[in-house]
């Protein structure tokens, strides 16, 4: 099935990437307009002000962007099969792995892959059981 489909219930979208950056066709983030606060309007901004951990699969603002890009990286890694007992989350720029993996070697590979995803500053494995 794959990590992305199992954890986030979505297929890999066209143009998806593990890189944090604006891509053609990505939705712009909308923020409250400082000059029209009373009118309750928003303005579009570039993704330059969005932290890398909040950029989604296709360059859009996404609160779970880092976790989704890590699951995509796991799916794209030929040495990793979907470990159905492992979940991926994020706390800001920290990737959090939870659940159970069959071996330390698989967990080590997952940590290496997760650390290589742009925007990840740390990987927490304290909630992973090995064996």
PyMOL commands that set and color helices and strands:
alter all, ss='L'
color gray80, all
select helices_A, chain A and resi 3-8+37-39+47-49+52-54+65-76+104-115
alter helices_A, ss='H'
color red, helices_A
select strands_A, chain A and resi 29-32+42-45+86-91+94-101+122-130
alter strands_A, ss='S'
color yellow, strands_A
deselect
rebuild
show_as cartoon
